[in-house]
Amino acid sequence: MNSIIQQISINAIPIILAIVLHEIAHGWVAYRLGDPTAKQMGRLTLNPIAHIDIVGTVILPLVLILTGSGFVFAYAKPVPVNFSNLRRPKEDMVWVAGAGPLTNILIAGVSAIIFRLIFYINPELVGYIVDPYRLFSRGGLEVSIMVPIALMLLASVRLNILLAVINLIPIPPADGGRILVGLLPYRQAIAYSKIEPIGMFLLFFLLFFDPLKIFSHIIWPIIGTMIKLFLWW
């Protein structure tokens, strides 16, 4: 039980920041490119209540943590974007869609830098990251403050890279799918965009069942390599 509570405590803030800033990035870029929909609907706000999806933000990550799945994934309510309001709808779709994953990559980078700085200042904290339960027996005040922060930063790196990579899978309505639609010639883009109504179900099917071994052979190795590169481990 203590382990589950610890996992929830460590992951809660990184999850909320990752998905809220991801969605704000979509809405802000759309606003800059001519579509005020997200702004008018109050979605360009850091208030997480405006972005939380009860299933994707609360239930899904809780289930993944409680079942010990080995990874935590979450999503927020999509920011509404009226692509017809954009100055160049097809081309600007690429920038709007790409803003979310790029934001997650930037968050992961900043989190990784701060994470490494913590251990540069106090190398002794490394042992507590490997074995957090030492906090309860031998950790002083500094350790009891810095180690949870370091664990949150570590979770932030992992979660944001996971979100960025999975969102870049080229299946609409994932961001990668919208990017691909924006890059394809018009006729092919129209045809490919028609899979969007079933795209989310297809993406989750691949994510949790992986029948084609795409995740085990391609996606997870990419995510693991990126995490190591960001953390310099």
Secondary structure, 3 states (H helix, E strand, C coil): CHHHHHHHHHHHHHHHHHHHHHHHHHHHHHHHCCCCHHHHCCCCCCCHHHCCCHHHHHHHHHHHHHCCCCCCCCCCCCCCCCHHHCCCHHHHHHHHHHHHHHHHHHHHHHHHHHHHHHHHHCHHHHHHHHCHHHHHHHCCHHHHHHHHHHHHHHHHHHHHHHHHHHHCCCCCCCHHHHHHHHHCCHHHHHHHHCCHHHHHHHHHHHHHHCCCCHHHHHHHHHHHHHHHHHHCC
